[in-house]
Amino acid sequence: MVGARMPRESDTSSLEKLLENPRVWRARSQPAPAEGLSSGYTQLDRLLPGSGWPRQALTEILIEQYGIGELQLLMPALASLCTEDPGAEPVEPGWIAWVAPPFQPYPPALQKFGINLARMLIVRPRNDNEALWSAEQALSSGTCAAVLLWPHRLDDQASRRLQLAAEKGGSWAIAFRPLAARHEPSAAALRLELSADHRGTRLAILKSRGGSPAVLHNVV
């Protein structure tokens, strides 16, 4: 064939290097998402890959303000991880760690949702670096079923470390961040935005590994 030539070894090598770049997207068959941890909200579970919160992964919840319903959104799943009945085995053994919460958790309200207070740990770090370190240690230890974190900042590298720690320890990581962080890069498997509009509480799925963006109203 006129003008045709066999590819040189250097061409193949250059292509392989290009495809190894994490910024290059390659079409490939996607494995079925692993079974998720039910959120306790049917509407939300239907939209999440695996029909629930991603296990062994980082979930980011971007909030307009504290107390908008972010904890209520998590309570059914957290309760399933630490049953209040001391004679029963939890669905998954482990602690529920709260790292740098901006408020003092209210025990009666948690008990009302079925949270076993004996399985709760509250960590009060002195600064953001200590908070991230504490969350990483808790996630990778294999002893925490879930770790909740309120970081003042969380860049892409830090979120990646949390994601890897969650995978290593088989734990569920949840980071609460302000709405202003929605355009920042993140390694989280799931990113949600919780805010209020004229219809009430608005829950938007911004990023979902294996899923699609969606919006729900008045889930909580």
C-alpha positions as CSV (number, residue, x, y, z in Angstrom):
1,M,0.0,0.0,0.0
2,V,1.4,3.3,-1.1
3,G,2.4,5.6,1.9
4,A,1.9,2.9,4.5
5,R,4.6,1.9,6.9
6,M,5.0,-0.5,9.8
7,P,5.0,1.2,13.3
8,R,8.4,1.5,14.8
9,E,9.2,0.2,18.3
10,S,9.7,3.8,19.4
11,D,6.1,4.6,18.3
12,T,4.7,1.7,20.4
13,S,6.7,2.8,23.4
14,S,5.5,6.4,23.2
15,L,1.9,5.2,22.9
16,E,2.3,3.0,26.0
17,K,3.7,5.8,28.0
18,L,0.8,8.1,26.9
19,L,-1.8,5.5,27.9
20,E,-0.1,5.1,31.3
21,N,-0.8,8.8,32.1
22,P,-3.6,9.0,34.7
23,R,-5.0,12.0,32.8
24,V,-5.8,9.9,29.7
25,W,-9.2,8.3,29.8
26,R,-9.4,4.8,28.2
27,A,-12.8,3.2,27.3
28,R,-13.0,-0.2,28.9
29,S,-15.6,-2.5,30.4
30,Q,-16.5,-1.4,33.9
31,P,-17.0,-4.1,36.6
32,A,-20.3,-4.2,38.4
33,P,-20.2,-1.9,41.5
34,A,-19.7,-3.7,44.8
35,E,-22.8,-3.9,47.1
36,G,-23.1,-0.7,49.0
37,L,-24.2,0.1,52.5
38,S,-27.9,0.9,52.4
39,S,-28.5,4.6,53.2
40,G,-31.9,3.8,54.7
41,Y,-33.5,6.1,52.0
42,T,-35.0,4.2,49.1
43,Q,-34.8,7.2,46.7
44,L,-31.1,7.7,47.4
45,D,-30.2,4.0,47.2
46,R,-31.8,3.7,43.8
47,L,-29.4,6.3,42.4
48,L,-26.2,5.0,44.1
49,P,-24.1,2.3,42.4
50,G,-24.4,-0.8,44.6
51,S,-27.7,0.5,46.0
52,G,-26.0,2.3,48.9
53,W,-23.1,4.2,50.3
54,P,-19.8,3.0,48.8
55,R,-18.0,0.8,51.3
56,Q,-14.2,1.0,51.9
57,A,-14.2,4.4,50.2
58,L,-14.4,8.2,50.8
59,T,-17.7,10.0,50.6
60,E,-17.6,13.8,50.6
61,I,-20.7,15.8,51.6
62,L,-20.6,19.4,50.7
63,I,-22.9,21.4,53.0
64,E,-24.3,24.9,52.8
65,Q,-24.3,25.2,56.6
66,Y,-24.0,22.9,59.7
67,G,-27.3,21.3,60.8
68,I,-28.9,21.2,57.4
69,G,-29.6,17.5,57.7
70,E,-26.1,16.1,57.0
71,L,-26.0,13.8,60.1
72,Q,-29.6,12.7,59.7
73,L,-28.7,11.6,56.2
74,L,-26.1,9.2,57.7
75,M,-27.9,8.0,60.8
76,P,-29.6,4.9,59.3
77,A,-26.4,3.6,57.9
78,L,-24.3,4.4,61.0
79,A,-26.9,2.7,63.2
80,S,-26.7,-0.5,61.0
81,L,-22.9,-0.5,61.7
82,C,-23.3,-0.4,65.5
83,T,-26.5,-1.9,66.8
84,E,-27.7,-0.5,70.1
85,D,-28.5,-4.0,71.4
86,P,-25.5,-5.2,73.4
87,G,-26.5,-8.8,72.9
88,A,-26.5,-8.7,69.1
89,E,-23.6,-8.6,66.7
90,P,-23.2,-5.5,64.6
91,V,-23.5,-5.8,60.8
92,E,-19.8,-4.8,60.7
93,P,-17.6,-4.8,63.8
94,G,-15.8,-1.6,64.7
95,W,-16.0,1.9,66.1
96,I,-17.6,5.0,64.7
97,A,-15.0,7.7,65.0
98,W,-15.8,11.4,64.9
99,V,-12.7,13.5,64.1
100,A,-12.8,17.3,64.8
101,P,-16.6,17.7,64.9
102,P,-17.6,21.4,65.1
103,F,-20.1,20.6,67.8
104,Q,-20.6,18.3,70.7
105,P,-22.6,15.2,69.6
106,Y,-25.9,15.0,71.5
107,P,-26.2,11.5,73.0
108,P,-30.0,11.3,73.4
109,A,-30.5,12.1,69.7
110,L,-27.9,9.6,68.6
111,Q,-29.5,6.9,70.8
112,K,-32.9,7.7,69.3
113,F,-31.4,6.9,65.9
114,G,-30.1,3.6,67.2
115,I,-26.4,4.5,67.6
116,N,-24.6,2.5,70.3
117,L,-22.7,5.2,72.3
118,A,-20.3,2.6,73.6
119,R,-18.9,2.2,70.0
120,M,-18.4,6.0,69.5
121,L,-15.0,7.7,69.6
122,I,-14.6,11.5,69.5
123,V,-11.2,12.8,68.5
124,R,-10.3,16.4,69.3
125,P,-7.1,17.2,67.3
126,R,-5.3,20.5,67.8
127,N,-5.1,21.4,64.1
128,D,-6.0,20.2,60.6
129,N,-2.8,18.2,60.1
130,E,-3.5,16.3,63.3
131,A,-7.1,15.8,62.2
132,L,-6.1,14.3,58.8
133,W,-3.5,12.1,60.5
134,S,-6.0,10.9,63.0
135,A,-8.6,10.1,60.3
136,E,-6.0,8.2,58.2
137,Q,-4.9,6.1,61.2
138,A,-8.5,5.3,62.2
139,L,-9.4,4.3,58.6
140,S,-6.4,2.1,58.0
141,S,-6.5,0.4,61.4
142,G,-9.2,-2.1,60.5
143,T,-11.0,-1.4,63.7
144,C,-13.3,1.5,62.6
145,A,-16.5,0.8,60.7
146,A,-16.8,4.5,59.8
147,V,-14.9,7.7,60.3
148,L,-16.5,11.1,60.1
149,L,-14.2,14.1,59.5
150,W,-14.7,17.8,59.4
151,P,-11.5,19.2,57.8
152,H,-10.9,22.9,57.3
153,R,-9.1,22.0,54.1
154,L,-8.8,18.9,52.0
155,D,-6.7,19.0,48.8
156,D,-6.6,16.3,46.2
157,Q,-3.5,14.6,47.8
158,A,-5.1,14.5,51.2
159,S,-8.4,13.1,49.9
160,R,-6.4,10.4,48.0
161,R,-4.7,9.4,51.2
162,L,-8.1,9.1,53.0
163,Q,-9.4,7.0,50.1
164,L,-6.4,4.7,50.2
165,A,-6.7,4.4,54.0
166,A,-10.4,3.5,53.7
167,E,-9.6,0.8,51.2
168,K,-6.8,-0.6,53.4
169,G,-8.8,-0.7,56.6
170,G,-12.1,-1.7,55.0
171,S,-13.7,1.4,56.5
172,W,-16.3,4.0,55.3
173,A,-14.9,7.6,55.3
174,I,-17.2,10.6,55.4
175,A,-15.8,14.1,55.0
176,F,-18.0,17.2,55.5
177,R,-16.8,20.2,53.5
178,P,-18.3,23.7,52.5
179,L,-20.1,24.2,49.2
180,A,-17.2,26.3,48.0
181,A,-15.1,23.2,47.7
182,R,-17.3,21.7,44.9
183,H,-14.9,22.8,42.1
184,E,-11.8,21.5,43.9
185,P,-10.4,18.1,42.7
186,S,-11.1,15.1,44.9
187,A,-10.3,11.4,45.0
188,A,-13.6,10.7,46.8
189,A,-15.7,7.8,45.3
190,L,-18.9,9.8,46.0
191,R,-19.5,13.6,46.3
192,L,-22.8,15.0,47.4
193,E,-24.0,18.5,47.9
194,L,-26.6,19.3,50.5
195,S,-28.3,22.7,50.4
196,A,-31.7,24.4,50.7
197,D,-33.8,25.9,47.9
198,H,-37.5,27.0,47.5
199,R,-38.5,23.3,47.4
200,G,-36.8,22.5,50.7
201,T,-33.7,20.4,51.2
202,R,-31.8,19.7,48.0
203,L,-29.4,16.7,47.7
204,A,-27.3,16.7,44.5
205,I,-25.0,13.8,43.5
206,L,-22.1,15.6,41.9
207,K,-19.8,12.6,41.4
208,S,-20.5,8.9,41.8
209,R,-18.1,6.2,40.7
210,G,-20.0,4.1,38.3
211,G,-23.1,6.3,38.5
212,S,-24.5,9.6,37.2
213,P,-25.3,13.0,38.5
214,A,-28.8,13.4,40.0
215,V,-30.8,15.7,42.3
216,L,-33.3,14.7,45.0
217,H,-35.5,16.9,47.1
218,N,-36.5,16.5,50.8
219,V,-34.7,13.2,51.3
220,V,-34.1,14.3,54.9
